[in-house]
């Protein structure tokens, strides 16, 4: 909007992985409900790599490693990890 000469308009950049769109809609609705805005715009897009989701970077330990190990101590993982989170 800045390139169109529309300055002074509050802009919030939301990046929340798979829930970016719903977070943007929520923030827009809250702005209207709170009287901060009469109208909001929540455009968005997903920027994902092709194929199945991976574990992230290969040059460091997964941030979930300790969590998964702790879950294994509680009960042997007989199911996928995601429902346990």
C-alpha positions in Angstrom: 0.0 0.0 0.0 3.0 2.3 0.6 3.8 2.1 -3.1 0.3 3.3 -4.0 0.9 6.4 -1.8 -1.3 5.2 1.0 0.8 6.0 4.0 -0.3 6.3 7.6 -2.2 3.0 7.4 -1.3 0.5 10.1 0.1 -2.7 8.6 0.8 -5.9 10.5 2.9 -8.6 9.0 1.8 -12.1 10.3 3.9 -15.2 9.9 2.6 -18.1 11.9 3.4 -21.1 9.8 0.3 -23.1 8.9 -2.1 -20.7 10.7 -1.0 -17.4 9.2 -4.3 -16.8 7.4 -6.5 -17.5 10.4 -4.3 -15.4 12.6 -4.6 -12.5 10.2 -8.4 -12.8 10.1 -8.5 -13.0 13.9 -6.4 -9.9 14.3 -8.5 -8.0 11.7 -11.7 -9.0 13.5 -10.3 -7.9 16.8 -9.4 -4.5 15.4 -12.9 -4.0 14.1 -14.5 -5.3 17.4 -12.2 -3.1 19.4 -13.1 0.0 17.4 -9.6 0.4 16.0 -10.7 0.0 12.4 -13.8 0.2 10.3 -12.5 -2.0 7.6 -9.5 -4.4 7.4 -7.6 -6.2 4.6 -6.0 -9.6 5.3 -4.3 -10.8 2.1 -2.0 -13.8 2.3 -0.1 -16.6 0.7 1.8 -19.7 1.7 5.4 -20.1 0.8 6.1 -23.8 1.1 8.7 -26.2 -0.3 7.3 -28.9 -2.6 6.8 -32.4 -1.2 6.1 -33.6 2.4 7.0 -31.5 5.3 10.5 -32.1 6.7 12.0 -31.7 10.1 13.8 -28.5 9.3 17.5 -27.8 9.2 19.9 -30.7 9.0 22.8 -28.9 10.6 21.4 -28.8 14.2 19.4 -30.8 16.6 15.6 -30.8 16.2 13.9 -28.5 18.8 11.4 -31.3 19.4 14.0 -34.0 20.2 13.9 -33.6 24.0 10.1 -33.4 23.9 9.8 -36.7 21.9 12.4 -38.4 24.2 10.3 -37.4 27.2 7.2 -38.7 25.6 8.9 -42.0 24.9 9.8 -42.3 28.6 6.2 -41.8 29.6 4.8 -44.3 27.1 6.3 -46.1 24.1 5.3 -44.3 21.0 2.8 -46.5 19.2 1.2 -43.6 17.4 2.4 -40.7 15.3 4.0 -37.9 17.3 1.7 -35.0 16.3 -1.4 -36.2 18.3 0.8 -36.3 21.4 1.8 -32.6 21.1 
